[in-house]
């Protein structure tokens, strides 16, 4: 089966792009309580308890160090292909409406906040049948992991192709994988 998300991406722009007034960033600033659907009820409560207990103890969350293998290990048949396509379209439409343009791969590589926002939208469209790990429900945790260039490169490829199947299907997001 051909992977529709495999594209060649060659980026040579090392300049930093910063768009502090980017309206897409404001989407991710919604409170944690309103971000999750009711189908995640107890997981959301567990996540809130986990986040608040970490804060009370003053423990900083440290993201896992990602490797190439983490970016290749996907869960096949995670959801029907039509659902992936519908979710991809929702992400593209939302970002394009808010920003008035689709971001370039270079913007994703150079702007951690923008990349986090795109990843947050991907996380909101994950498969409902497999529980998402609690740490990936937090903007701060996603932001910390997106600081790793390896993740931004993979996300930049998805942005270039406008297909998020691989990003949505990475095993590292889900419980038991």
N, C-alpha and C positions, 0 to 999 in steps of 0.2 A: 504494500500500500504506500502510495506517495504521501509524504508529510507536506501539507500545504503551507506550512510555516517556514520551511527551509528556504532561505534566500541567502545570497551572498551579500555581505555588508562590508564595505571598505570605507573606513572613516579615518581621515588624516587631520581633522581639525581638533587641535588641543586647546583651543581658546575656551574660556569659561563663559557660559551664557547665563545671565541672571535676569529673571523677570519677576521681581518681587510683587508686582501688582497683577500677576497672572490670575485670572478669575478661576481657573481650574483648581488652583491651590485652595481656594476658599471652600470647595466642595468637601475636602477632606477634614475641614475644621468643625464639622458637625459633631455634636456630642456623641459619645459611644452609645448612650441609651437609645438614640433614635436611628442608629446605623444598621441595626440587625433586624431581620424579620422574626416573627413570632415562632417560626419553626426551629430557631436556634435557642429558644427560651432558657433552658437550664445551662447550656454551654455559655451563654452570655453572662448569666449570673456567676458561673464559675470563673469566667474571665475577669469580671469586675472584682470579685473577691481576690483573685490572684494579683491583679494590678494594684489594688489598694493595700494588700498585705506587703507587697514589695515596696510600695511607697512608705508605709509605716516603718518598715525595717531599714529604710534608706539603702536598699539594694538596687544597684543599677543592672538592668537586663543587658546581657551581652549576647549579640546575635551569633549564630553558628557561622564558622568560617566555611564559606561555600567553595566547592571544587567543581571541576568540569563534570564529574560524575553526577553531582547534585543537579546540574542543569540539563543532563541527558536522561535521568531516571524519571520516566513519565508513567502515569497510570493509563493504559489503553482502555478504551470503552468506558471512560469515566462518565460520559453522558452522550446522548445522541448527537450526531454531527449537526443536525438542524438546530439544536439548542446552542451548540457552540457558535454557529453562524449568527443566530439571533442575538446572543450575548455580545459577540464582537461588534455587531452593528449598533447595539445600544451604547457601547463604550465609544465607538467612533462618533456617533451622533451627539452624545453628551459632550465630549471634549470639543468637537468642532463647533457646537452651538455656544459653549462657554468662552472658548478662546478665539472664535471666528476663523480659525485655521487648524489644520492638523499639525502636530509637532513633528519636527524632523528627527531622524535618529541622532544627529549631533546634539540636539537640545536634550534628549533623554540621557545621553552620555555625560553631558556637562551640567545638568541641572537636577540635583538630587531631589529637590522638592517636587518638581514636575514629574519625574520618574516615579516617585512615591505615590503621587496622586493617580497616575495611570495604573500602577500596581494595586492601589486600593480599589479602583473600579474593577479590576480583574478579580480581586478577592471577593468582591460583592456578587460575582457571577459564578462562583464555584459550584460544583455538583452538590445537590442537597442530600444525596444518599451516603456520602462519606464525610464524617465530621472533620471540620477544619481545626487544626491545632489552635489552642487558645491564644498563643502568642501572636498569631497573624491577624488578630482582630484589633490590634492597637496601631494607631498611626505612628507612634513613637518607635514601636518595634519594627514596623515595615520600613520606616525611614532609616533606622539603624542598619538593616540588612541591605537596603538599596545603596548605602554608601559604598558597598563592595562593587568594584567595577565589573566583575564577572556577571553579576545580576543585571546591571545596567546595559551591558552588551547584549545579553539575551533579550531584554525588554526592548532595546533599540531595534533589534532585528524584527521583533513582533510588530513594533510601531511602523517600521518601513513596509512590512508586508500587509499590515492591517489585519492580522490574524493572531489571536491570542490562545489558540488551542494548546500549544506547548506550555506556555506560561501558566495557564489554568490547570494543566494536567501534571505539573511537577509534583512528584511524590513528597517532597519536603514540606508541602503545605498541610498534608493530611495526617490524621491520627492513624497509627499502625503502619506507616510507610517510612 
